[in-house]
Amino acid sequence: MGAIERNGYRFVPEYSVIQQKGAIHVYNEEKFIEEIKFEFSGNFPELDQIEELVDQYCEQNKQ
């Protein structure tokens, strides 16, 4: 699962299948901004779940 780029920001998802937890690291250019944590079930998080979290972040932060 690769990075998502929107409006100059880069969202890099990472996850652990064993812990069933993940995070999306938010960058502006090369500067780390914050981490969005989430949980999932199955072998990997669904792409729709990642996209929804990115959409929510962008809406809340008007990016």
C-alpha angles and dihedrals in degrees: 000000000000135000123286118221123204131164094340093314126111122210114199116191122207127175146176117223091196094054094033089225132119144177137207113216113212119211133181105205099318096329117108110231106176148315125254110205124205143164129227142175130228130031095317140355115276115252089232089059092052092046091050092052091049091048091050091049092050092048094048092047096035093236 
